[in-house]
Amino acid sequence: MSGLVIEKEKCVGCGACVSACPSAALSMEEGLAVVDGAACVLCGVCVDTCPTGAISVEKEEAAGLDPSDWRDVWVFAQWEGEGFHPVTLELLSRGRALADSLEERLCAAAVGCTEADCAPLLDQGADAVYLCPALPAEYRAEPFCAAVLSQLIRAHRPGIVLFGATPFGRSLAPRLAARLGTGLTADCTQLDIDGESRCLRQTRPAFGGNLMATIVCPAHRPQMATVRPGVFPILTAGRRTGAEIVTVEPPVLPPPLTRELAADQAVQAAAGLRGAQVIVSVGRGIGVRKNVKLVERLAELLGAQVGCSRPLVEAGWLSYDHQIGQTGVSVAPKLLITFGISGAIQHLAGIAGAERIIAVNSDPSAPIFAQAHEAVVGDCVEILEEMIKILEKKPN
Ligand SMILES: Cc1cc2nc3c(=O)[nH]c(=O)nc-3n(C[C@H](O)[C@H](O)[C@H](O)COP(=O)(O)OP(=O)(O)OC[C@H]3O[C@@H](n4cnc5c(N)ncnc54)[C@H](O)[C@@H]3O)c2cc1C
């Protein structure tokens, strides 16, 4: 296991580490430093602070440096009690393309469900599902899944492991990366294979979203990334010949360090936007608050969901769960119509998955036009009024 190691022989009890620790994980007992493993985040500040070199961070063995030993693309299949989180199928869709490009297998890893529950994973093109059906009641899900997955990854050595950037995935993936001594790129908006090195190219917004960074992990395996729901579309796939479910035994674990006292089911914000086939989205170019009603009316007539850029949320004209972009929702509709949105990089990060974009903007040089499939240069209020007039006249 990874952890903080304090060599008693070297500790002089000066307390420098206790004062330096940002997570209050260190204390003095009988003149020696001791660590609270549950509080320690392995940041390493104490290692640098200790004047006698008594403290070190012990990592699990780095997961091997010969990339050719590590094959296949894996997706963590997030079981939600009654089905898989939709991001699982989105990742399998993208994972299939990555696996095909590497000429490797696509596999899913699932915990806590039955073989019958795994049918959608096979239908989405997985060559194999590694299933650990047991989820002992006394264990919290993330540590248990981390234990199962680290065992599976060591045994099967996948080259790539993908997670949904859901609250669960965001908690699980870093635990696993720390255990395996590998890297993790969070919130990717694009995943590709580098033809020459065969490395996973993991693209994500960086520096406050002002540029897109492409990150590779050449020296450690597996390459791990999280992707927010809605970034990749779910593509039609079929069952592969020979696709199989491999049932695995749960690992033997020490008694849990934590106990779950209560579970609170968080409301899935923006669920409507994420799965929407048609979205009508509005930006600052709409001018005044009352014009937002026009967008809502158009959405009603088209059977669409309403999205928006961040300034409208900041102005209080629409609630946060309508916000599309880097700090909002990522969407992947068949059709997205934008009205008065300029196309800032932080907004574009959320619409990369849209199949068809029609952008309306009065400025012919608006950046949104570079991403749009159809550009309409004009006044968005006039165009909205005209569209509503036409659709209202149309018989149902
Ligand atoms: C860390 C960070 C995260 C961010 N996250 C997000 C995010 O998740 N989502 C997001 O949207 N933004 C986000 N932003 C803000 C982002 O940078 C932009 O400021 C924002 O997207 C701009 O919104 P907009 O296009 O509506 O407004 P503007 O950039 O002001 O554009 C308005 C557009 O309307 C056009 N227009 C004006 N009048 C009319 C008219 N009558 N008819 C037609 N067009 C007209 C203009 O030509 C212009 O192109 C983030 C910023 C940062 C720094």
The ligand as an SDF file (V2000), in Angstrom:
LIG
                    3D

 53 58  0  0  0  0  0  0  0  0999 V2000
  -12.2990   29.3140  -15.8540 C   0  0  0  0  0  0  0  0  0  0  0  0
  -13.4420   29.7430  -16.7320 C   0  0  0  0  0  0  0  0  0  0  0  0
  -14.4750   28.8660  -16.9480 C   0  0  0  0  0  0  0  0  0  0  0  0
  -15.5340   29.2410  -17.7700 C   0  0  0  0  0  0  0  0  0  0  0  0
  -16.5440   28.3330  -17.9840 N   0  0  0  0  0  0  0  0  0  0  0  0
  -17.5220   28.6530  -18.8560 C   0  0  0  0  0  0  0  0  0  0  0  0
  -18.5410   27.7190  -19.1720 C   0  0  0  0  0  0  0  0  0  0  0  0
  -18.6170   26.6110  -18.6390 O   0  0  0  0  0  0  0  0  0  0  0  0
  -19.4800   28.0940  -20.0730 N   0  0  0  0  0  0  0  0  0  0  0  0
  -19.4740   29.3010  -20.6980 C   0  0  0  0  0  0  0  0  0  0  0  0
  -20.3530   29.5670  -21.5150 O   0  0  0  0  0  0  0  0  0  0  0  0
  -18.5290   30.2140  -20.3890 N   0  0  0  0  0  0  0  0  0  0  0  0
  -17.5740   29.9200  -19.4950 C   0  0  0  0  0  0  0  0  0  0  0  0
  -16.6390   30.8500  -19.1920 N   0  0  0  0  0  0  0  0  0  0  0  0
  -16.8160   32.2480  -19.7290 C   0  0  0  0  0  0  0  0  0  0  0  0
  -16.3180   32.3700  -21.1510 C   0  0  0  0  0  0  0  0  0  0  0  0
  -14.9450   32.7090  -21.1420 O   0  0  0  0  0  0  0  0  0  0  0  0
  -17.0720   33.4740  -21.9140 C   0  0  0  0  0  0  0  0  0  0  0  0
  -16.9630   34.6710  -21.1860 O   0  0  0  0  0  0  0  0  0  0  0  0
  -18.5320   33.1560  -22.1330 C   0  0  0  0  0  0  0  0  0  0  0  0
  -18.7000   31.8790  -22.6970 O   0  0  0  0  0  0  0  0  0  0  0  0
  -19.1070   34.2040  -23.0860 C   0  0  0  0  0  0  0  0  0  0  0  0
  -20.4820   34.0180  -23.1800 O   0  0  0  0  0  0  0  0  0  0  0  0
  -21.2730   34.5860  -24.4240 P   0  0  0  0  0  0  0  0  0  0  0  0
  -20.7710   33.9490  -25.6720 O   0  0  0  0  0  0  0  0  0  0  0  0
  -22.7240   34.4530  -24.1150 O   0  0  0  0  0  0  0  0  0  0  0  0
  -20.9520   36.1390  -24.3650 O   0  0  0  0  0  0  0  0  0  0  0  0
  -20.0090   37.0380  -25.2510 P   0  0  0  0  0  0  0  0  0  0  0  0
  -18.6480   36.4850  -25.3540 O   0  0  0  0  0  0  0  0  0  0  0  0
  -20.1650   38.4190  -24.7460 O   0  0  0  0  0  0  0  0  0  0  0  0
  -20.6430   36.9460  -26.7020 O   0  0  0  0  0  0  0  0  0  0  0  0
  -21.8830   37.4710  -27.0750 C   0  0  0  0  0  0  0  0  0  0  0  0
  -22.0310   37.2230  -28.5720 C   0  0  0  0  0  0  0  0  0  0  0  0
  -23.2910   37.6570  -28.9900 O   0  0  0  0  0  0  0  0  0  0  0  0
  -23.1650   38.2830  -30.2620 C   0  0  0  0  0  0  0  0  0  0  0  0
  -24.2810   39.2140  -30.3990 N   0  0  0  0  0  0  0  0  0  0  0  0
  -24.4400   40.4190  -29.8080 C   0  0  0  0  0  0  0  0  0  0  0  0
  -25.6490   40.9440  -30.1710 N   0  0  0  0  0  0  0  0  0  0  0  0
  -26.2300   40.0470  -30.9780 C   0  0  0  0  0  0  0  0  0  0  0  0
  -27.4710   39.9860  -31.6730 C   0  0  0  0  0  0  0  0  0  0  0  0
  -28.4020   40.9680  -31.5400 N   0  0  0  0  0  0  0  0  0  0  0  0
  -27.7320   38.9090  -32.4460 N   0  0  0  0  0  0  0  0  0  0  0  0
  -26.8210   37.9160  -32.5860 C   0  0  0  0  0  0  0  0  0  0  0  0
  -25.6560   37.9010  -31.9410 N   0  0  0  0  0  0  0  0  0  0  0  0
  -25.3660   38.9480  -31.1470 C   0  0  0  0  0  0  0  0  0  0  0  0
  -21.8170   38.9620  -30.2370 C   0  0  0  0  0  0  0  0  0  0  0  0
  -21.3340   39.1270  -31.5540 O   0  0  0  0  0  0  0  0  0  0  0  0
  -20.9890   37.9740  -29.4340 C   0  0  0  0  0  0  0  0  0  0  0  0
  -20.3290   37.0610  -30.2750 O   0  0  0  0  0  0  0  0  0  0  0  0
  -15.5580   30.5200  -18.3800 C   0  0  0  0  0  0  0  0  0  0  0  0
  -14.5090   31.3880  -18.1550 C   0  0  0  0  0  0  0  0  0  0  0  0
  -13.4590   31.0040  -17.3470 C   0  0  0  0  0  0  0  0  0  0  0  0
  -12.3200   31.9650  -17.1370 C   0  0  0  0  0  0  0  0  0  0  0  0
  1  2  1  0
  2  3  1  0
  2 52  2  0
  3  4  2  0
  4  5  1  0
  4 50  1  0
  5  6  2  0
  6  7  1  0
  6 13  1  0
  7  8  2  0
  7  9  1  0
  9 10  1  0
 10 11  2  0
 10 12  1  0
 12 13  2  0
 13 14  1  0
 14 15  1  0
 14 50  1  0
 15 16  1  0
 16 17  1  0
 16 18  1  0
 18 19  1  0
 18 20  1  0
 20 21  1  0
 20 22  1  0
 22 23  1  0
 23 24  1  0
 24 25  2  0
 24 26  1  0
 24 27  1  0
 27 28  1  0
 28 29  2  0
 28 30  1  0
 28 31  1  0
 31 32  1  0
 32 33  1  0
 33 34  1  0
 33 48  1  0
 34 35  1  0
 35 36  1  0
 35 46  1  0
 36 37  1  0
 36 45  1  0
 37 38  2  0
 38 39  1  0
 39 40  1  0
 39 45  2  0
 40 41  1  0
 40 42  2  0
 42 43  1  0
 43 44  2  0
 44 45  1  0
 46 47  1  0
 46 48  1  0
 48 49  1  0
 50 51  2  0
 51 52  1  0
 52 53  1  0
M  END
$$$$
